[in-house]
Amino acid sequence: MIPVRDAVKQKGCTKSAIIDAIHQGKIDAERFGNAWAIIQNQKYEEWQPMAVRQKVGREGGRARWSSVKTPKKPRKSA
């Protein structure tokens, strides 16, 4: 198992891309409190982030297919 920050370096993508892949079931991981630990298995080794989306994210722009910014869900107070 490796932390998300190491997976980000290995895959050359953003933390959001890793977390999204976990939520979509493309990468296996275990959660420890607030942190995720990536399970280095075949799913992880074969998964590759979308290069176009990563480029847009690094440049601070928007993806060409995104025309409307979706509002964020309000946080629930404790």
N, C-alpha and C positions, 0 to 999 in steps of 0.2 A: 504494500500500500504506500501511496505517496500523497503528500498534501496538494491542494489545488494549485498553489503557487509554482510547484515543480512541474505539474502537468501543463500549466500555461507556458512555461519556458520550453518544455519538450515539444509541445504541439505548435508553438509560435502563434498563439491566439490570445483572446482576452479571457478574463475570469468569468465573465458573463457567458461566453460560449461554452465553457466547461460546465458551468452550473446548468445552463439550458440543456446540454446533452445528458446530464444526470437526470434531470426532470423528465426528459423525453425517453429515457431508458436506453439511450445509445451508449452510455458509459455506466458501468457498475461502480457504486460507491457506498460508503457507510458514513453516517453522520455521528459526530462526537460533539455534543453540545451545539455550538455555532459553526463548527468546522467540519468540512468534508474530507474524507480520505478516499482517494481514487484506488480502485482495485485494478492492478495491472494485469489484465487478462487479454484474451484475443479481441474482445469488443473494443477495449481501449487502444490496443495496438492498431486495429484496422480503422478506427474512427479518425476522420480528418475534418477540420473546420472548413467552412466555406471561405475560400480565399477572397472572393469579392466582398463579402460581408466584413471580413477582418480588415481589409484595406480601407473600407469606408469608415469603420470604427476608429482606426488609428488616425485617419485624417480629420476626424471630427465632423464628417459630413453625414449625409443621409443616403440610405440605399435607394437606388433608382426606382425600385418598385414601391417605395413607401411615399405616398403622397399626402397622407394625413397623419399627424402625430396623435397617437392614442393616449388618452389621459391615464394617469397612474391611479390605481385603486387606493383609496384612503386607508391609512393604517388603523388598525384596531387598537384602542388604548387599553392598557392593562388594568 
